[in-house]
Amino acid sequence: MQDNKAPALEDCINEVCPWSGKPVSGDSLVRYQGQVVGFCNPGCRDKFAAAITMFDGKLNKD
């Protein structure tokens, strides 16, 4: 069952952006493998989304 609830800052598994090291922002959250991951801004969030889409696509090619 998929959680349709919007990601919330209090559910975030990290306190700093994995790209920049800056504090995460409530408008820059994404759900990844069932966890909420935070980023400092929407640009970092979108960069992460693009990277996982590319890697997932490569991994799923058999």
C-alpha positions as CSV (number, residue, x, y, z in Angstrom):
1,M,0.0,0.0,0.0
2,Q,1.4,3.4,-1.0
3,D,1.3,6.3,1.4
4,N,-0.5,9.2,-0.4
5,K,0.2,11.7,2.4
6,A,2.4,14.6,1.3
7,P,5.9,14.3,2.7
8,A,6.3,16.3,5.9
9,L,9.4,17.9,7.4
10,E,8.9,16.0,10.7
11,D,9.1,12.7,8.9
12,C,12.4,13.6,7.1
13,I,15.3,11.2,7.7
14,N,18.0,13.9,7.2
15,E,18.5,17.3,8.6
16,V,20.9,18.6,5.9
17,C,20.7,18.5,2.1
18,P,22.8,15.6,0.7
19,W,23.9,17.9,-2.2
20,S,24.8,21.2,-0.4
21,G,25.1,20.4,3.3
22,K,22.5,23.2,4.1
23,P,19.5,22.6,6.3
24,V,16.5,21.0,4.6
25,S,13.4,23.0,3.6
26,G,9.8,21.9,3.9
27,D,9.1,22.8,0.3
28,S,11.9,20.4,-0.9
29,L,10.9,17.0,0.3
30,V,10.6,13.8,-1.7
31,R,9.5,10.3,-0.8
32,Y,12.2,7.7,-1.7
33,Q,11.9,4.0,-1.0
34,G,9.3,4.7,1.7
35,Q,11.3,7.4,3.4
36,V,11.1,11.2,3.3
37,V,14.3,12.7,2.1
38,G,14.8,16.5,2.4
39,F,16.8,19.0,0.4
40,C,17.7,22.7,0.8
41,N,15.7,23.8,-2.2
42,P,13.6,22.5,-5.1
43,G,16.6,22.5,-7.4
44,C,18.5,20.0,-5.3
45,R,15.3,18.0,-4.9
46,D,14.8,17.9,-8.6
47,K,18.5,17.0,-9.2
48,F,18.0,14.0,-6.9
49,A,14.7,13.0,-8.7
50,A,16.5,13.1,-12.1
51,A,19.4,11.0,-10.8
52,I,17.3,8.3,-9.3
53,T,15.2,8.1,-12.4
54,M,18.3,7.7,-14.5
55,F,19.8,5.0,-12.2
56,D,16.5,3.2,-11.7
57,G,16.1,3.1,-15.5
58,K,19.6,1.6,-16.0
59,L,19.1,-0.9,-13.2
60,N,15.8,-2.1,-14.5
61,K,17.1,-2.7,-18.0
62,D,17.8,-6.4,-18.3
